Amino acid sequence: MVKNYTILIAIVVGVIILMSVVYGLDIIKMSIATQDYAIFVDPIIDNQNLFITGRVSIQNIGAKPLTNIHINFGDGDILDLKLIKPGAKIIVSPPTDNSMQFVMITADNDIFVNKAYRTPPKMVGMMGS
């Protein structure tokens, strides 16, 4: 009888250790750059009652600096940046008369991202909801 409990406890402890390793590696992967050159882009349109604003979050999630960043907001609106350091996050906005359909970002070392703007869900009590 005691032997059965010992086996059951060993299995439970083994599963807990295995889950800790799997989740721990997943968290490490999110916080430590696994590629030399990588970028995260999140274009957002914020519809308020009186106005519409757009912003693009850009983060260097690679291990090395991104250079010669070219941001195309569409409608002929372009912004060039020289450098984004590893881990750095910047937020840029398109000009006020931009249609905010998409944003296209290129950089050295074959970085290319093309994303459409998204509208985040509105929360009760928040401005514009």
Secondary structure as UniProt FT lines:
FT   HELIX           2..31
FT   STRAND          39..47
FT   STRAND          52..60
FT   STRAND          66..74
FT   TURN            75..76
FT   STRAND          77..84
FT   TURN            86..87
FT   STRAND          89..92
FT   TURN            96..97
FT   STRAND          102..107
FT   TURN            108..110
FT   STRAND          111..116
FT   TURN            124..125
FT   TURN            127..128
//
